[in-house]
Amino acid sequence: MAISPELEPSVLQKINQWLDGGYDADTKAQIQQLLDSGASTELTDSFYRDLEFGTGGLRGIMGPGSNRINKYTIGAATQGLANFLKNTYPGEKIKVAVAHDSRNNSDLFARITAEVFSANDIHVYFFSELRPTPELSFAIRHLGCRSGVMLTASHNPKEYNGYKAYGTDGGQFVSPYDKHVMEEVTRITRVEEVKFTRKDENIEEIGEEIDRLYLDKITALSVSPDAISRQKDLKIVYSPIHGTGITLVPKALKQFGFENVILVDEQTTPDGNFPTVVYPNPEEKEALTLALVRAKETDADLVLATDPDADRVGIAIKNDKGEFVLLNGNQTGSLLINYLLTSWEEKGKLTGNEYIVKTIVTTYLIDAIAAAKNVTCYNTLTGFKYIGELMTRFEGKSTFIGGGEESYGYLIGELVRDKDAVVSAAFIAEMTAYYKDKGSSLFEAMLTMYTRYGHYKEKLVSITKKGKTGAEEIKAMMERFRSAPPAALGGSKVVTLKDYALGKETDLLTGKSTTLDFPPSDVLQFFTADGCIISARPSGTEPKIKFYCSVKKELNDAGAFYESERELDAKVDTIMQDLEV
């Protein structure tokens, strides 16, 4: 029995359950070692709660404990999901798909997931080698599965892993099904309730045949094949940042017609330790350091980098000074939507029945572009599952052109129900070729977009608060903003508060409130008199609270771009000071 006066009784009780329960000897030895070394903080964080099966699945640090990612928390999640599927589809031979990325232990956790499903007499289509997350979504839809699981922690540091659960439409579970799955997972309270014994006859390996079909269907979406054929030598530097993108992104670019793809050799080998980067996140400039070096050496036209599970993509382009600059997710998303709608319009494909989708924290420049093209733009809560849900609702009724979110996730076409860096990388390259074919660069296209629709500038500020105390600090911060919203931000009066947890929009000048037509979510938005939008949201996957600042101004002359950038940056800094975080 564990003895440590520094640990809370509830934590000690949970530790003893693991030490005395049906867990393997190695797991128990790791726990005992932490006890012997007096690692009370780590033990508390490992056992103070059960790792929450959230609305997208699991994500956390790997290690022993109820609040860690390990074979037992993965097994319990899968058993709960299996129970949900069997209750929801009684008498049916249920099919699921399972895939994994390059993270440490992802292949092990994928096998455990497949084995638990198989032990529950569920047929598993198992990607025997690593594959991108969007291909799993595609496989679920193509193979008629009721669910699917991707073993990945996306762009988190190497200590993390995770478990993304998908529904029958290829999107992550949404209400009420997400709650039902969570309830079933919560009911698994003992390790003995998990069926770990593999049934070989229920596991079918898949791979290249799905690759070929997926790539063929992506290629068929191309809007500007003629421009590509004239610009087939476009120099594209690509890095998968040690992730799954290496399996499909180069093939997709080649199939689109690009013949000059330059790989960042140091980052092409899948490796869960991500040895060449601090964080395997294409949002971070540091992660693209090697790609930018290669781009300068080769005088490239475009730099692409995907995260470990290849659902998000970051890019760098040359500015008007010949320097490579990284675009943020809002800039890339706006350029993509502007390109897609413009090219559809040029080809006479806009019929009035098309739509795009974005999230409420993504730039409203996209809304302005869509309005100018008479294309409906829908806004959803943060999380691509809400975009996927809307696509499924409109399937067969309206045509989805594209969409995305500020966190570097985009989707073109209706093949999957999740963000897709494979199709996005191909279309970003196509977009670059399209503008180059017209004698323009992507940077010049961005300036033209700003002069036409307004210079929008967004900045994401993330504040990390780790562990139990961090979670409490984040909760207190949101409560403070909710009960006492700031009177002014950036020198402009706050006129509207949207509280998505309460489902209420309040005019702060009149006190009048109206109902928001969104599912409950812990998000606050402050709207100022001069058009700024500031959103506060605790992350659902990381120990962070995120502030999304959106400011804008008119840009009548592209030559004034840099001065306008400085003004908008200063405005964001003032807003963050006013928030006092």
Helices and strands as residue ranges (DSSP letters): H 9-20, H 25-36, H 40-47, E 57-61, H 71-88, E 95-100, H 106-119, E 123-127, H 133-142, E 147-151, E 160-166, H 177-186, G 191-193, G 200-202, E 203-206, H 208-219, H 225-230, E 236-239, G 244-247, H 249-256, E 261-263, G 265-267, G 285-288, H 289-298, E 302-306, E 313-318, E 324-327, H 329-346, E 354-359, H 365-372, E 376-380, H 384-394, E 399-405, E 409-412, H 421-437, H 442-453, E 455-464, H 467-483, E 488-489, E 492-499, E 504-507, E 513-515, E 524-528, E 533-538, E 544-553, G 558-560, H 561-579
